[in-house]
């Protein structure tokens, strides 16, 4: 009886092998049809650029120093390719990014609001030197059209939307003087190493949008090399903030690599 039982079990196993193999082939075919035309990529790199008025206003007479500081954007995106040739596609995803810089400038009649020695706030027109620090962190959603020039080169361009998660816009003034309220107001001098600080971090806008364009080169089967430029289209400050009299836009270039799954 036991021998018969084992024989029946073995026979059932042998007969079920073709059925299992056929089912595995069907599952593989279904998975391929679902994932056909989809591409997932993880990207990282470094960034240079700045947050600046366009064009440069007459109040800014000279740029005396610039430091982009360390900024490493991280991104996960997915691309859906269309058509038989997979030439056109749509790319979207999420990006964690910093838009940082430190600048030094010489200005004249520059509208600002400083914190005095006693902690009081003084608004007016500054003539002298200014050092500004920008440290803004965003979560960004790009929606880009993609076009494959060939097997190695791909172009992408489109809009993006960002949410500010952490922001800083601060600095100090030195070697100059402030005219309270307007260019003819009372004169307050800051010389001989004396400085006055300012901080407009609370006035930063929480939602930003702009355009992005770039190119990628397929170096290896799973490795891309990227170059991208992003240009903000709305002022980084809230609409009711008027201390700085001109709009400022983030303009940055990214260079990095991506792993394609």
Backbone torsions as a table, in degrees:
resi	resn	phi	psi	omega
1	UNK	NA	-42.8	-179.9
2	UNK	-64.6	-39.4	179.5
3	UNK	-63.1	-39.1	178.9
4	UNK	-66.4	-39.4	179.9
5	UNK	-63.9	-44.9	179.7
6	UNK	-65.3	-37.6	179.8
7	UNK	-64.7	-41.9	178.8
8	UNK	-65.5	-39.8	178.7
9	UNK	-63.6	-45.3	178.9
10	UNK	-63.5	-41.2	179.5
11	UNK	-64.1	-40.6	178.4
12	UNK	-63.9	-40.9	179.7
13	UNK	-63.7	-42.8	-179.5
14	UNK	-64.8	-42.8	-178.5
15	UNK	-69.5	-27.3	-177.9
16	UNK	-82.1	-14.9	-178.6
17	UNK	-58.6	-48.6	178.5
18	UNK	-60.5	-36.3	-179.6
19	UNK	-66.4	-43.5	179.0
20	UNK	-64.3	-40.7	179.5
21	UNK	-64.3	-42.2	178.8
22	UNK	-63.6	-39.3	178.6
23	UNK	-65.8	-40.4	178.0
24	UNK	-63.0	-39.6	177.9
25	UNK	-65.0	-39.4	178.1
26	UNK	-65.3	-41.6	178.1
27	UNK	-63.1	-41.1	178.7
28	UNK	-64.2	-42.5	178.9
29	UNK	-64.1	-39.2	178.4
30	UNK	-65.1	-42.9	179.3
31	UNK	-63.2	-41.0	179.4
32	UNK	-64.8	-38.5	179.9
33	UNK	-68.3	-32.2	178.7
34	UNK	-72.3	-43.1	-174.7
35	UNK	-88.8	-3.9	-177.3
36	UNK	-61.5	125.9	178.0
37	UNK	88.2	0.0	179.2
38	UNK	-102.6	144.1	-179.6
39	UNK	-140.3	126.0	-180.0
40	UNK	-109.9	138.1	-176.6
41	UNK	-141.8	141.2	172.8
42	UNK	-111.6	128.8	-174.2
43	UNK	-124.8	149.0	173.2
44	UNK	-151.4	156.4	-179.4
45	UNK	-175.7	-154.8	175.5
46	UNK	-133.7	164.1	-170.0
47	UNK	-137.0	141.8	170.7
48	UNK	-130.9	154.4	179.7
49	UNK	151.3	-159.7	-179.0
50	UNK	-169.3	170.9	176.0
51	UNK	-110.4	116.2	-168.0
52	UNK	-149.1	158.1	171.7
53	UNK	-77.7	143.7	177.6
54	UNK	-128.1	118.0	-5.6
55	UNK	-75.3	174.6	179.6
56	UNK	-67.4	124.0	-176.7
57	UNK	-72.0	161.6	-177.3
58	UNK	-68.1	-19.9	178.4
59	UNK	-65.1	-29.0	179.6
60	UNK	-90.0	108.1	-173.8
61	UNK	-90.7	-27.4	-177.2
62	UNK	-159.7	135.8	171.1
63	UNK	-91.7	114.4	-173.8
64	UNK	-97.9	-15.4	179.8
65	UNK	-168.9	150.5	179.3
66	UNK	-150.3	134.6	176.3
67	UNK	-138.9	116.3	-178.8
68	UNK	-70.7	-18.1	-176.6
69	UNK	57.1	171.4	-175.3
70	UNK	-74.9	128.8	177.5
71	UNK	-146.5	122.0	-176.1
72	UNK	-123.7	97.2	176.7
73	UNK	-72.9	139.0	177.0
74	UNK	-121.3	136.5	-173.0
75	UNK	-145.8	142.4	169.1
76	UNK	-124.1	122.9	-179.0
77	UNK	-135.2	166.3	178.9
78	UNK	-135.1	138.0	-179.6
79	UNK	-120.8	132.8	172.9
80	UNK	-105.9	118.4	179.0
81	UNK	-95.2	141.3	-174.8
82	UNK	-116.5	157.4	174.6
83	UNK	80.0	168.7	-178.2
84	UNK	-66.4	-38.8	-178.4
85	UNK	-81.8	-7.3	-176.6
86	UNK	50.8	44.5	-177.5
87	UNK	-88.6	-40.4	-179.1
88	UNK	-105.2	145.6	179.5
89	UNK	-152.7	176.0	178.2
90	UNK	-129.7	126.2	-177.0
91	UNK	-115.1	134.1	173.2
92	UNK	-147.9	169.6	-178.7
93	UNK	167.8	-158.6	178.0
94	UNK	-130.5	139.8	-178.6
95	UNK	-129.3	131.8	170.9
96	UNK	-102.1	119.0	-171.6
97	UNK	-142.7	151.9	173.3
98	UNK	-112.7	139.4	174.3
99	UNK	-120.4	94.7	-169.7
100	UNK	-118.1	159.7	170.5
101	UNK	-177.5	160.8	168.6
102	UNK	-132.8	130.9	-179.3
103	UNK	-132.2	155.3	172.1
104	UNK	-125.6	137.1	-177.8
105	UNK	-146.6	155.1	170.7
106	UNK	-104.3	127.1	-173.3
107	UNK	-128.8	164.7	175.8
108	UNK	-139.2	129.6	-178.2
109	UNK	54.0	41.4	-178.2
110	UNK	-83.1	119.7	-178.3
111	UNK	-70.7	125.8	-179.6
112	UNK	-155.4	178.3	178.9
113	UNK	-140.7	115.2	-174.2
114	UNK	-111.8	162.7	176.7
115	UNK	-103.3	118.4	-176.2
116	UNK	-73.6	178.8	-178.0
117	UNK	-61.0	-30.8	-179.7
118	UNK	-92.9	9.4	-179.5
119	UNK	88.1	0.0	-179.9
120	UNK	-77.7	153.9	177.9
121	UNK	-97.9	128.9	-179.2
122	UNK	-125.2	125.7	179.0
123	UNK	-107.1	143.1	179.2
124	UNK	175.8	-156.7	-178.2
125	UNK	-113.9	122.1	-175.3
126	UNK	-101.1	136.3	172.1
127	UNK	-125.4	120.4	-176.7
128	UNK	149.4	-143.6	-176.9
129	UNK	-105.8	146.5	-179.5
130	UNK	-134.7	135.9	171.5
131	UNK	-121.2	125.7	-174.1
132	UNK	-122.2	138.6	177.0
133	UNK	-120.9	127.4	177.9
134	UNK	-119.1	126.0	177.7
135	UNK	-138.6	92.5	-176.5
136	UNK	-119.5	132.0	179.2
137	UNK	-114.2	132.4	-176.4
138	UNK	-129.6	151.9	161.5
139	UNK	-105.4	122.9	-169.6
140	UNK	-121.2	139.3	175.5
141	UNK	-115.5	106.1	174.9
142	UNK	-89.7	149.5	172.2
143	UNK	-131.5	102.8	-167.9
144	UNK	-121.1	138.3	168.7
145	UNK	-80.3	136.0	-177.9
146	UNK	-118.4	141.0	179.3
147	UNK	-137.0	124.3	178.9
148	UNK	-88.7	116.2	175.1
149	UNK	-72.1	-38.8	176.4
150	UNK	-161.9	-163.6	-176.5
151	UNK	-67.5	-20.7	-176.3
152	UNK	-107.2	-34.0	-172.1
153	UNK	-106.5	133.5	178.6
154	UNK	-135.1	135.6	175.2
155	UNK	-105.9	144.5	176.8
156	UNK	-139.2	142.9	177.4
157	UNK	-159.1	149.7	177.8
158	UNK	161.9	-174.1	-178.5
159	UNK	-86.5	165.6	172.1
160	UNK	-141.6	158.3	174.5
161	UNK	-130.4	140.5	-175.7
162	UNK	-132.3	149.9	173.2
163	UNK	-119.0	126.3	178.8
164	UNK	-74.7	123.1	178.1
165	UNK	-101.4	-28.1	178.2
166	UNK	-155.1	131.9	-175.5
167	UNK	-141.8	147.0	175.0
168	UNK	-144.9	130.3	171.1
169	UNK	-137.6	101.1	-174.1
170	UNK	-145.3	175.1	179.1
171	UNK	169.2	-162.0	177.8
172	UNK	-152.1	160.0	177.0
173	UNK	-113.6	152.4	-177.9
174	UNK	-161.7	161.8	178.4
175	UNK	50.2	61.1	178.9
176	UNK	-177.3	-157.0	-179.2
177	UNK	-148.3	154.8	178.3
178	UNK	-112.6	131.5	170.2
179	UNK	-98.0	116.5	-176.7
180	UNK	-62.9	133.3	174.6
181	UNK	69.9	-52.3	-177.7
182	UNK	-148.0	172.3	-175.5
183	UNK	-60.8	-11.9	179.6
184	UNK	-108.3	7.3	-176.8
185	UNK	-76.3	-177.1	-179.9
186	UNK	-58.8	142.6	-174.1
187	UNK	-98.3	127.3	176.2
188	UNK	-120.3	118.8	-175.3
189	UNK	-96.9	144.7	174.7
190	UNK	-128.7	97.5	-177.7
191	UNK	-134.7	176.8	177.6
192	UNK	55.2	43.5	177.4
193	UNK	85.1	-2.8	179.0
194	UNK	-77.5	135.3	-179.0
195	UNK	-130.0	166.4	171.4
196	UNK	-137.6	136.4	-175.1
197	UNK	-97.2	161.5	171.9
198	UNK	-142.4	155.5	-178.9
199	UNK	-150.9	112.2	180.0
200	UNK	-111.7	24.5	-175.9
201	UNK	-60.8	-36.5	-179.1
202	UNK	-70.8	-12.2	-178.4
203	UNK	-95.5	3.1	-179.0
204	UNK	-72.2	141.0	178.5
205	UNK	-73.8	139.7	-177.2
206	UNK	-87.2	-17.8	179.3
207	UNK	-120.5	133.3	-179.7
208	UNK	-135.1	155.2	175.8
209	UNK	-147.2	162.1	-178.9
210	UNK	-175.6	-162.3	178.9
211	UNK	-124.6	154.9	-177.5
212	UNK	-140.0	142.6	176.4
213	UNK	-145.8	147.2	-179.0
214	UNK	-168.5	178.7	-178.8
215	UNK	-138.1	145.5	175.6
216	UNK	-130.5	148.7	-179.4
217	UNK	-124.9	124.0	-180.0
218	UNK	-78.7	98.7	-178.3
219	UNK	-75.2	-41.5	177.5
220	UNK	-136.5	-178.6	-174.9
221	UNK	-56.9	-40.3	-175.9
222	UNK	-117.4	11.2	-174.5
223	UNK	-125.0	124.2	175.6
224	UNK	-109.8	149.1	170.3
225	UNK	-112.3	129.7	-170.5
226	UNK	-118.9	151.6	166.8
227	UNK	-142.6	125.8	-176.0
228	UNK	-138.0	149.5	174.5
229	UNK	-125.6	132.4	176.1
230	UNK	-122.1	143.0	-176.2
231	UNK	-134.7	115.4	178.1
232	UNK	-71.5	142.0	-176.7
233	UNK	-108.7	-7.3	175.0
234	UNK	-123.9	151.9	-177.6
235	UNK	-58.8	140.9	179.6
236	UNK	-70.3	-17.0	-179.3
237	UNK	-96.9	156.4	177.7
238	UNK	-63.0	154.4	-174.8
239	UNK	-66.5	-23.8	-179.2
240	UNK	-94.7	10.6	177.3
241	UNK	-96.3	118.8	-172.7
242	UNK	-123.8	5.5	-179.6
243	UNK	-62.9	-49.0	170.4
244	UNK	-85.3	122.7	-167.2
245	UNK	-87.1	-1.4	179.4
246	UNK	-127.8	152.8	179.6
247	UNK	-75.6	150.4	178.8
248	UNK	-126.5	135.5	-173.2
249	UNK	-124.3	137.0	175.8
250	UNK	-80.5	125.2	179.5
251	UNK	-130.2	115.2	-172.8
252	UNK	-139.5	152.7	175.3
253	UNK	-120.0	134.4	179.9
254	UNK	-112.7	143.3	174.4
255	UNK	-135.4	130.7	-177.6
256	UNK	-172.9	-167.6	-179.8
257	UNK	-126.3	159.9	177.8
258	UNK	-140.1	142.1	175.8
259	UNK	-101.4	125.4	-177.3
260	UNK	-101.7	126.6	178.4
261	UNK	-88.0	NA	NA
